[in-house]
């Protein structure tokens, strides 16, 4: 067969071009990429990758530390810079560093624990003694975010099987050794490399506790040289520069400077390893801190600008379009469709029954895997308080896919010591405090029984014990038995004068049967027996000191959909109690309703509250009456200043958010104003505070990790000018010396004792 001359010439040109392309490719230098650590500043790496992609610069291997490890690992796993930008934009970084789910997703039992005790005070009681949690943040949501970023639903990527050689750096906090991940689960290595000491709990891998690799190698140039022996190293340094001497003053700044010194020392050594052919990038990231994740887009843009400034040198490393496309093809993930789940396994449990977790999973076999929904479910499982981490993986098993849930039970559980604290100070009433400590034993049996013993010391003293027992592993029904003793001060006022101080001793026992309504709340029906013993401490004997005993049925409904334990920004709650009190003492039926609702109106938060306390049968006694006074409970009056046999109350408040807490902490700081109106029933002591009482308060405060803090408030009352008769009480010895005449007539403009500046800390 004869070939035409034009065809021969065309074929020769094609073969010559192909040979030349192969020769050029063979002559192309090997390139190693180094992505340093720097927290949120590491988002600049995304901009650098965008420029490398634009200039068609291939990479033969990559090494990363901390945030550089996140970007390097995700990029090698096939996540494009464009998608990385999108994922960082969607991510709520402030929430990612908070392990617990939204407050409304907690069970009512866990909400009550959070309200009574400091969240960070949980200490395990183990055979080795007192054991504290390993870090402020366990990294639960952060690990699930890594899973989503690298598409772990397609199977957990292994470092050794990625598109190019990858090395991620961590530090063994026990020995100070440098730990290099070149194989094994990608997300596990990313989590270890990003474990900032003091913020994130160390990653426990193969018996070693691993933290941020920046402590030993924040710019791993030596590692990338050993990884693929590159001819050219592109090193991107996004580390935080040292503070100036006059900027180091507080304990936090000293600690940060110490870490920065260690980091900068090893970075300096790495920079010294760079040669004349290597390319060093230091993006200008002034003003962006390591925790400013909300500025990730700005950091990425600055990284892009730094790479573009060196575009002529980078362009020398570029490949022809066809060759670069062939190189880039290796990063394309073969499957983008969510896989189907054929079976589900709960692995690694010893105390907690697997059905507890299985009952909270909405993922069903035979359905495609919904990773977003699964992540929310696992965070809710984590919020039960029994685990230090809950993860998942998808494993090919035969012809199907196995979804494996791997919860890690707390090594410091299931027996805990919990602490609580309440502090309050007013200009008129002085300071009060309460210290609270509890022994909490969970999982005393297979159904999840709990024992809780609490002791309280301060202005209120008391002890209590409770046994809560679910009726079945996944049953919503439970029984609750409790007993307690409480000794509390009760102040009685005549107008603005405190005329008596009583100590009320209350001993009680109660048995309830209850129904959990999901995470919404509880319905309870029970029986109680209560003994009251009032004792006059000082002042006038306004009422007798006889003991009173009551018993009867109790019905209680409590629902809570608030999104925070204190100072919420959205949601509602309802608590209503009806208790029969029969016996040798006064016979009465005590009822109460408390409804609260909050909604956002950016940048404001609007809140409202309606409350009622009264007695459908009989009259409430003084020691179990209705009272008002105190912060956001008729703020212009002192605590219990207005008391009677019934109470109606309404509140409307507006709060403006003026600041948020640092990374890893949920809460904010607000200035607010509250308008309150209330009406008390028949007062226990003659008083001029009758009819509808009005209060207007201004305050500053917010929710913090140690509870609500209100460092200052000022409240004003509008009062009715009402002339009441002068009362004189004649007392026998030894109270005669304390007796005096008092008048309830006061000027309408007089300031209430409850007004003034207040510092309040309560949990």
C-alpha positions in Angstrom: 0.0 0.0 0.0 1.4 3.3 -1.1 1.3 6.4 1.2 0.9 9.8 -0.2 3.6 12.4 0.3 1.4 14.9 2.2 0.3 12.1 4.7 3.9 11.1 5.3 4.9 14.7 6.1 1.9 15.1 8.5 2.7 11.8 10.3 6.3 12.8 10.6 5.4 16.2 12.1 3.1 14.5 14.7 5.7 12.0 15.7 8.3 14.7 15.9 6.1 16.9 18.0 5.2 14.0 20.4 8.9 13.2 20.8 9.7 16.8 21.5 6.9 17.0 24.0 8.1 13.9 25.8 11.7 15.2 25.8 10.6 18.5 27.2 8.5 16.7 29.9 11.5 14.6 30.8 13.6 17.7 31.1 11.0 19.5 33.3 12.3 20.0 36.9 10.8 18.1 39.7 8.9 20.5 42.0 8.2 20.2 45.7 5.6 22.4 47.4 5.8 23.3 51.1 2.7 24.8 52.8 3.5 26.2 56.2 1.3 26.5 59.3 -0.4 29.7 60.5 -3.9 29.0 61.6 -6.4 31.1 59.7 -3.6 32.8 57.8 -3.1 29.4 56.0 -6.0 30.2 53.8 -3.4 32.2 51.8 -2.3 28.8 50.4 -5.5 28.6 48.4 -4.6 31.7 46.5 -1.1 30.4 45.8 -2.6 27.1 44.4 -4.9 29.2 42.2 -1.9 30.9 40.6 0.0 27.7 40.2 -3.1 26.3 38.4 -3.4 29.4 36.2 0.3 29.2 35.2 0.1 25.4 34.7 2.9 24.7 37.3 2.9 21.0 38.2 3.9 19.7 41.6 5.6 16.3 42.2 5.1 16.2 46.0 3.8 18.4 48.8 4.4 18.7 52.6 2.3 20.7 55.0 1.9 21.7 58.6 -1.2 22.7 60.5 -3.5 24.7 58.2 -0.9 23.9 55.5 -1.6 20.2 56.1 -5.3 20.8 55.7 -4.8 22.5 52.3 -2.1 20.1 51.1 -4.0 17.0 52.0 -7.3 18.2 50.5 -5.6 19.4 47.3 -3.8 16.0 46.9 -7.1 14.3 47.5 -8.6 16.1 44.5 -10.2 19.1 46.1 -9.7 22.1 43.8 -8.7 25.5 45.1 -12.1 26.8 43.8 -13.9 24.2 45.9 -11.8 24.9 48.9 -12.7 28.5 48.8 -16.4 27.5 48.6 -16.2 25.1 51.5 -14.4 27.7 53.7 -17.1 30.2 52.8 -19.9 27.9 53.8 -18.2 26.7 57.0 -19.1 28.4 60.3 -15.7 28.5 61.8 -16.8 29.9 65.1 -19.1 26.9 65.4 -16.6 24.3 64.1 -14.5 25.0 67.2 -17.4 24.4 69.6 -18.0 20.6 70.1 -21.4 20.6 71.5 -24.5 20.8 69.3 -26.9 23.7 69.3 -28.3 24.0 72.8 -31.8 23.1 71.5 -30.5 19.8 70.3 -29.6 18.7 73.8 -31.9 16.5 75.9 -33.6 18.4 78.7 -31.6 16.4 81.2 -28.3 17.6 79.7 -29.7 21.2 79.5 -30.3 21.0 83.2 -26.7 19.8 83.8 -25.3 22.6 81.7 -27.4 25.2 83.5 -26.4 24.1 87.0 -22.7 23.4 86.4 -19.7 25.0 84.6 -19.2 23.2 81.3 -15.4 23.2 81.6 -15.5 21.9 85.2 -16.1 18.2 84.3 -13.4 16.1 85.9 -13.3 12.3 85.7 -13.1 10.2 88.8 -11.1 7.2 87.6 -8.9 4.5 89.2 -5.9 6.7 88.5 -7.5 9.6 90.4 -8.9 12.9 89.1 -8.6 13.1 85.3 -9.3 16.3 83.4 -10.4 16.3 79.7 -7.4 16.6 77.3 -8.4 20.0 75.8 -10.8 22.9 75.7 -12.1 21.7 72.3 -12.3 18.0 71.4 -12.5 18.7 67.7 -15.7 16.8 67.0 -17.2 19.2 64.4 -13.7 20.0 63.0 -13.1 16.3 62.2 -16.5 15.9 60.5 -15.7 19.0 58.4 -12.5 17.3 57.2 -14.6 14.3 56.2 -16.9 16.4 54.2 -14.0 18.4 52.6 -12.2 15.4 51.2 -15.3 13.4 50.4 -14.8 10.6 53.0 -18.2 9.4 52.0 -16.4 8.0 48.9 -14.1 6.2 51.3 -11.5 7.5 53.7 -8.5 8.7 51.6 -5.2 7.1 52.4 -2.1 9.3 52.3 -0.1 6.7 50.5 -2.7 6.4 47.7 -3.2 10.1 46.9 -2.4 11.6 43.5 1.1 12.6 44.6 3.4 11.9 47.6 2.2 13.9 50.6 3.8 14.4 54.1 1.9 16.0 57.0 3.7 17.1 60.1 2.6 16.7 63.8 4.3 16.9 67.2 4.4 14.2 69.9 3.5 16.2 72.9 4.9 13.5 75.2 8.4 13.4 73.8 8.6 16.5 71.6 9.4 14.3 68.6 8.6 15.3 65.1 6.0 12.9 63.6 5.5 12.6 59.8 2.4 11.1 58.2 3.0 9.7 54.8 0.5 6.9 55.0 -2.7 6.2 56.8 -6.1 8.0 57.0 -5.8 11.5 55.6 -8.4 13.2 57.9 -6.7 11.7 61.0 -3.4 13.1 60.0 -5.0 16.5 59.2 -6.6 16.5 62.6 -3.3 15.7 64.4 -1.4 18.4 62.5 -4.0 21.1 63.4 -4.2 20.3 67.2 -3.3 23.7 68.5 -2.0 23.1 72.1 -4.3 24.6 74.7 -7.3 24.8 72.3 -7.7 21.5 70.6 -7.3 18.2 72.4 -4.3 16.1 71.2 -5.1 13.5 68.6 -4.5 10.0 70.2 -2.9 7.9 67.5 -1.1 4.6 68.0 -0.6 5.4 71.7 0.9 8.9 71.1 -0.7 12.2 71.8 -0.1 14.4 68.8 -0.4 18.2 68.5 0.3 21.0 66.0 3.4 20.2 63.9 4.3 23.9 63.9 6.1 23.4 67.2 8.8 21.4 65.5 8.6 22.0 61.8 6.2 24.8 60.7 7.8 25.1 57.2 8.8 21.5 56.3 11.4 22.1 53.6 13.6 19.2 54.6 10.7 16.9 54.5 9.7 17.7 51.0 13.3 17.3 49.9 13.3 13.8 51.3 9.9 13.1 49.9 10.5 13.4 46.2 14.0 15.0 45.8 12.8 18.0 44.0 14.9 20.3 41.8 12.8 23.3 42.8 11.1 23.9 46.1 8.2 26.4 46.4 7.8 27.3 50.0 4.9 29.3 51.3 5.4 30.8 54.8 2.2 32.1 56.5 3.4 32.0 60.1 2.6 34.7 62.6 5.5 37.1 63.2 6.8 37.8 66.7 5.1 40.5 68.7 7.0 43.6 69.5 8.3 44.0 73.1 5.7 46.6 74.0 2.9 44.3 72.8 3.8 41.5 75.3 2.2 42.3 78.6 -0.6 39.9 79.5 -0.3 36.2 80.3 -2.0 35.3 77.0 0.4 37.4 75.0 3.4 35.9 76.8 2.2 32.4 76.0 1.5 33.3 72.4 4.9 34.8 72.1 6.6 31.7 73.5 4.9 29.5 70.9 5.8 32.0 68.1 9.4 32.0 69.2 9.6 28.2 69.0 7.9 28.3 65.6 10.0 31.1 64.1 13.2 29.3 65.2 12.4 26.2 63.2 11.1 28.3 60.3 14.4 30.2 60.2 16.2 26.9 59.9 13.9 25.8 57.0 14.4 29.0 55.1 18.2 28.5 55.4 17.8 25.3 53.4 16.4 27.0 50.4 18.7 27.3 47.4 18.9 29.8 44.5 16.5 27.9 42.3 13.9 27.6 45.1 11.0 30.1 45.3 10.0 31.5 48.7 6.7 33.2 49.2 5.7 35.3 52.2 2.2 36.7 51.7 1.5 40.0 53.3 -1.0 39.0 56.0 -0.7 42.0 58.3 -3.8 42.4 60.5 -5.0 38.8 60.0 -4.5 36.7 63.1 -4.2 32.9 63.4 -7.8 32.7 64.7 -9.4 35.1 62.1 -11.0 32.3 60.0 -13.9 34.6 59.0 -11.3 36.5 56.9 -10.3 33.4 54.9 -11.3 35.0 51.6 -9.1 38.0 52.3 -6.2 35.7 53.3 -6.6 33.7 50.1 -6.6 36.9 48.0 -3.4 38.0 49.6 -1.8 34.6 48.9 -2.8 35.0 45.3 -1.3 38.4 45.2 2.0 37.1 46.6 2.2 34.4 44.0 1.3 36.7 41.1 4.2 39.0 42.2 6.5 36.0 41.5 4.6 35.0 38.3 7.7 35.4 36.0 9.7 32.9 38.0 6.8 30.5 38.4 6.0 30.7 34.7 9.5 29.2 34.0 8.1 26.0 35.6 4.9 25.8 33.5 4.0 22.9 31.2 2.2 23.1 27.8 -1.6 23.0 28.2 -1.9 19.3 27.0 0.8 18.1 29.3 -0.6 20.0 32.3 -4.0 18.7 31.6 -2.6 15.1 31.6 -0.8 15.9 34.9 -4.0 17.4 36.4 -6.1 14.4 35.4 -4.7 12.3 38.2 -6.5 14.5 40.8 -10.0 13.9 39.4 -12.1 11.8 41.8 -13.6 8.9 39.9 -17.0 9.1 41.6 -19.0 12.1 42.6 -22.3 10.5 43.3 -23.1 9.8 47.0 -22.8 6.0 47.6 -25.6 3.8 48.9 -25.4 2.5 52.5 -26.1 -1.2 52.6 -25.4 -1.8 56.3 -24.6 0.2 59.4 -22.3 -0.9 62.2 -21.7 0.7 65.6 -18.2 -0.2 66.7 -16.0 0.0 69.8 -18.6 0.5 72.6 -18.2 -1.0 76.1 -20.6 0.9 78.3 -23.1 2.6 76.1 -25.5 0.3 74.2 -25.3 0.6 70.4 -29.1 1.1 70.2 -28.7 4.4 71.9 -26.7 5.7 69.0 -28.6 3.8 66.3 -31.8 5.4 67.5 -30.4 8.9 66.8 -29.3 8.1 63.3 -31.7 9.1 60.5 -29.5 7.4 57.9 -31.3 4.2 56.7 -29.9 1.2 54.9 -30.7 1.1 51.2 -30.5 4.9 51.0 -27.7 7.1 49.7 -25.4 8.6 52.3 -26.3 12.1 53.4 -23.1 13.3 55.0 -24.6 16.7 56.2 -27.4 15.0 58.0 -25.1 12.3 59.4 -22.8 14.9 60.7 -25.6 16.7 62.6 -26.7 13.3 64.0 -23.2 12.5 65.2 -22.8 15.9 66.8 -26.1 15.3 68.7 -24.8 11.9 69.8 -21.6 13.6 71.0 -23.8 16.1 72.9 -25.1 13.3 75.1 -21.9 13.7 77.0 -20.7 10.1 77.0 -18.1 10.3 74.2 -14.9 12.2 73.5 -15.4 11.8 69.8 -17.8 10.2 67.3 -16.6 9.6 63.7 -17.7 7.6 60.7 -16.2 5.8 57.7 -17.5 4.1 54.6 -16.0 0.6 54.0 -16.6 -1.5 50.9 -17.8 -4.9 52.0 -18.4 -7.5 49.4 -20.8 -5.9 46.8 -22.1 -3.3 49.2 -21.0 -0.4 51.5 -20.8 -0.6 55.2 -21.3 2.7 57.2 -19.2 2.2 60.3 -19.9 4.6 63.3 -16.9 4.8 65.7 -17.8 6.5 69.0 -15.0 6.8 71.5 -16.2 6.6 75.1 -14.7 9.1 77.5 -11.6 7.8 79.1 -12.3 9.9 82.1 -15.9 8.6 82.5 -18.5 7.5 83.4 -18.0 9.0 86.9 -17.6 12.8 87.2 -17.0 15.7 89.5 -18.9 18.8 88.5 -18.6 22.4 89.9 -20.8 25.4 89.8 -20.5 29.0 91.0 -22.8 31.9 91.5 -21.7 35.4 92.4 -23.8 38.5 92.7 -23.2 42.0 94.1 -25.4 45.1 94.3 -24.7 48.5 95.8 -27.7 48.2 98.2 -27.7 44.6 99.1 -24.1 43.7 99.2 -22.6 40.5 97.8 -23.8 37.0 97.7 -22.3 33.8 96.5 -22.9 30.1 96.1 -20.5 27.2 95.5 -21.8 24.0 94.1 -20.2 20.6 93.7 -21.6 17.4 92.5 -20.8 13.7 92.1 -22.3 12.4 88.9 -22.3 8.7 88.1 -23.7 7.8 84.7 -24.5 4.3 83.2 -24.9 2.6 86.5 -26.8 -0.1 84.5 -27.5 -1.1 80.9 -30.6 1.2 80.7 -28.6 4.3 81.5 -29.4 5.0 85.1 -27.8 8.0 86.7 -27.0 9.1 90.3 -26.4 12.8 91.1 -25.4 14.0 94.5 -25.1 17.8 94.9 -23.8 20.0 97.8 -24.1 23.7 97.9 -22.4 26.2 100.2 -22.8 30.0 100.5 -25.9 32.2 101.0 -27.8 29.1 100.2 -26.7 25.8 101.8 -28.0 22.4 101.0 -27.5 18.9 99.8 -29.6 16.7 97.4 -29.5 13.3 95.8 -31.3 12.1 92.7 -31.6 8.7 90.9 -32.8 9.0 87.3 -33.7 5.7 85.7 -34.9 5.3 82.0 -37.3 2.4 81.6 -35.6 0.7 78.7 -32.6 1.4 76.5 -34.3 3.6 74.0 -37.6 4.2 75.8 -38.7 7.8 76.4 -40.2 6.8 79.8 -38.3 7.2 83.0 -38.6 7.3 86.8 -36.9 9.9 89.0 -36.5 9.8 92.7 -35.0 12.7 94.6 -34.5 14.0 98.1 -33.0 17.2 99.4 -32.4 19.6 102.2 -32.0 23.4 101.6 -31.4 26.3 103.9 -32.1 29.6 102.2 -32.3 33.2 103.3 -35.6 35.0 102.8 -35.7 38.8 103.1 -39.0 40.6 103.8 -39.5 44.3 102.9 -42.0 46.9 103.9 -41.7 49.3 101.0 -38.0 50.0 100.5 -37.0 48.9 104.0 -35.9 45.4 104.8 -37.6 44.6 108.1 -36.8 41.0 108.6 -34.5 38.2 107.5 -35.7 34.7 107.8 -33.9 31.4 107.2 -36.2 28.9 105.5 -35.3 25.2 105.9 -36.9 22.9 103.3 -36.7 19.2 103.4 -38.3 17.3 100.5 -38.7 13.9 98.9 -40.2 13.3 95.4 -41.0 10.5 93.1 -41.8 11.1 89.4 -42.7 9.2 86.3 -41.8 11.1 83.2 -41.9 11.1 79.4 -39.1 12.6 77.3 -40.6 14.5 74.3 -37.5 14.1 72.1 -35.1 17.0 72.6 -38.1 19.3 73.2 -38.6 18.6 76.9 -40.3 16.5 79.5 -43.7 15.8 81.0 -43.7 14.6 84.6 -46.3 13.3 87.1 -45.2 12.6 90.6 -45.8 12.8 94.4 -43.9 14.9 96.9 -43.6 15.3 100.6 -42.2 18.6 101.9 -41.4 20.0 105.3 -40.9 23.7 105.9 -39.2 25.3 109.0 -39.0 29.1 109.0 -36.6 30.7 111.5 -36.2 34.4 112.2 -32.6 35.5 111.8 -32.9 39.2 112.4 -35.6 41.9 112.3 -39.3 41.8 113.0 -41.2 38.5 113.4 -43.6 39.1 110.5 -44.9 35.5 110.6 -44.7 32.5 112.9 -42.0 30.0 113.0 -44.1 26.9 113.1 -43.2 23.8 111.1 -45.4 23.0 108.1 -45.7 19.7 106.3 -47.2 19.1 102.9 -47.7 16.3 100.5 -49.5 15.7 97.3 -49.3 15.1 93.5 -47.1 17.2 91.2 -47.6 17.7 87.5 -44.9 19.4 85.5 -44.4 20.3 81.8 -41.1 21.7 80.7 -40.3 22.5 77.0 -37.1 24.3 75.8 -36.3 25.3 72.3 -33.9 28.1 73.1 -30.6 28.0 71.1 -28.4 28.9 74.1 -28.5 28.2 77.8 -28.3 31.9 78.8 -28.7 35.0 76.7 -30.3 33.1 73.7 -30.7 34.7 70.3 -33.6 32.6 69.1 -36.2 30.1 70.4 -38.8 29.7 73.1 -39.3 27.9 76.4 -42.3 27.0 78.6 -42.3 25.7 82.2 -45.5 25.0 84.1 -45.9 23.3 87.4 -49.0 22.4 89.4 -48.4 21.0 92.9 -51.0 19.9 95.5 -50.0 20.7 99.1 -52.1 19.0 101.7 -51.3 18.1 105.2 -51.0 19.5 108.7 -49.9 22.9 107.4 -51.8 25.3 105.1 -53.8 23.5 102.4 -53.2 25.0 99.0 -52.6 24.2 95.3 -49.6 26.0 93.9 -49.4 26.7 90.2 -46.9 28.6 88.0 -46.4 29.3 84.3 -43.3 30.8 82.7 -43.2 31.5 79.0 -40.2 33.0 77.2 -39.5 33.8 73.6 -36.5 35.3 71.8 -36.0 36.2 68.2 -33.2 37.8 66.2 -33.6 41.2 64.5 -30.0 41.9 63.4 -28.0 43.4 65.1 -30.6 43.2 67.8 -32.1 40.4 69.9 -35.7 40.9 71.0 -37.0 38.9 74.0 -40.2 38.6 75.9 -41.4 36.8 79.0 -44.8 36.2 80.6 -45.1 34.6 84.0 -47.8 33.8 86.6 -47.7 32.2 90.0 -50.7 31.7 92.2 -53.0 29.3 94.1 -56.2 28.0 92.5 -57.1 26.6 95.9 -56.2 28.2 99.2 -53.5 30.9 99.8 -49.8 30.6 99.3 -47.8 30.8 102.6 -45.0 33.3 103.0 -42.3 30.6 102.7 -43.7 29.3 99.4 -45.1 32.5 98.0 -44.8 34.5 94.8 -42.0 37.1 94.8 -40.4 39.5 92.4 -37.1 41.4 92.3 -33.7 41.0 90.9 -32.2 41.1 87.4 -34.8 40.8 84.7 -37.3 39.8 87.3 -38.6 43.4 88.0 -35.0 44.7 88.0 -35.7 48.0 89.8 -36.4 46.0 93.0 -34.2 43.9 95.2 -34.6 40.2 95.2 -37.9 39.2 97.0 -38.7 42.8 97.7 -42.2 42.4 96.3 -43.9 39.3 97.6 -47.5 38.1 98.0 -49.9 35.2 97.4 -49.9 35.6 93.6 -47.9 37.3 90.9 -48.4 38.4 87.2 -45.4 39.5 85.2 -44.6 40.7 81.7 -41.3 41.7 80.1 -40.1 43.1 76.8 -36.4 43.6 76.2 -34.1 44.6 73.4 -30.4 43.7 73.3 -27.8 44.8 70.8 -24.8 42.5 70.2 -21.6 44.5 70.5 -19.0 41.8 70.5 -18.5 38.0 70.2 -16.2 35.7 72.2 -12.9 34.4 70.7 -12.6 31.2 68.7 -13.8 28.1 70.5 -16.1 29.9 72.8 -19.9 30.4 72.3 -21.5 33.6 73.5 -21.5 37.3 73.0 -21.5 40.6 74.8 -24.6 42.9 74.7 -26.1 46.1 75.8 -29.7 45.9 76.6 -32.8 47.5 78.0 -35.8 45.8 79.6 -39.3 47.2 80.2 -41.1 45.1 82.9 -44.5 45.4 84.5 -45.9 43.2 87.3 -48.7 43.0 89.8 -48.5 41.2 93.1 -51.5 39.8 94.9 -52.2 40.2 98.6 -48.8 41.2 100.0 -47.3 39.4 102.9 -46.1 42.7 104.5 -47.9 46.1 104.3 -46.3 47.9 101.4 -46.7 50.9 99.1 -45.7 48.7 96.1 -49.2 47.8 95.1 -51.1 47.9 91.8 -49.1 47.6 88.5 -45.4 48.1 89.1 -43.1 49.2 86.3 -39.4 48.9 85.9 -37.0 50.1 83.2 -33.5 48.8 83.2 -30.3 49.3 81.2 -27.6 46.7 81.4 -24.5 45.2 79.8 -23.8 41.5 79.9 -23.6 38.3 78.0 -23.1 34.5 78.0 -19.6 33.2 78.6 -18.1 29.7 79.1 -18.4 30.2 82.9 -22.0 31.3 82.8 -23.9 34.5 82.3 -22.0 37.6 83.3 -23.8 41.0 83.9 -21.0 43.4 85.0 -23.3 46.4 85.3 -27.0 47.4 85.3 -29.0 50.4 86.2 -32.8 50.1 86.9 -35.5 52.6 87.5 -39.0 52.1 88.9 -42.2 54.1 88.3 -44.2 53.8 91.5 -47.6 54.9 92.7 -47.7 57.6 95.4 -49.9 55.9 98.0 -50.2 56.9 101.6 -50.5 53.9 103.9 -50.8 53.9 107.7 -47.8 53.8 110.0 -47.4 50.4 111.5 -45.9 49.8 114.9 -44.9 46.3 116.1 -44.4 45.6 119.8 -42.0 42.8 120.4 -41.0 40.9 123.5 -37.4 40.3 124.5 -35.0 39.6 122.8 -36.4 41.1 119.7 -37.4 44.3 121.5 -34.1 46.0 120.7 -34.6 45.3 117.0 -38.1 46.7 116.9 -38.7 50.1 115.5 -41.5 52.1 113.9 -41.5 52.0 110.2 -43.5 53.8 107.6 -44.5 52.6 104.2 -45.0 56.1 102.9 -42.2 57.1 100.6 -41.8 59.5 97.8 -42.8 58.2 94.4 -39.5 59.1 92.9 -37.3 57.3 95.5 -34.9 54.8 93.9 -35.4 51.2 94.7 -32.8 49.2 96.6 -32.4 46.9 93.7 -31.2 49.7 91.4 -27.6 50.6 90.9 -24.6 48.8 89.5 -24.6 45.0 89.7 -22.0 42.4 88.9 -23.5 39.0 88.4 -21.9 35.7 87.6 -24.1 32.6 87.7 -23.9 29.0 86.7 
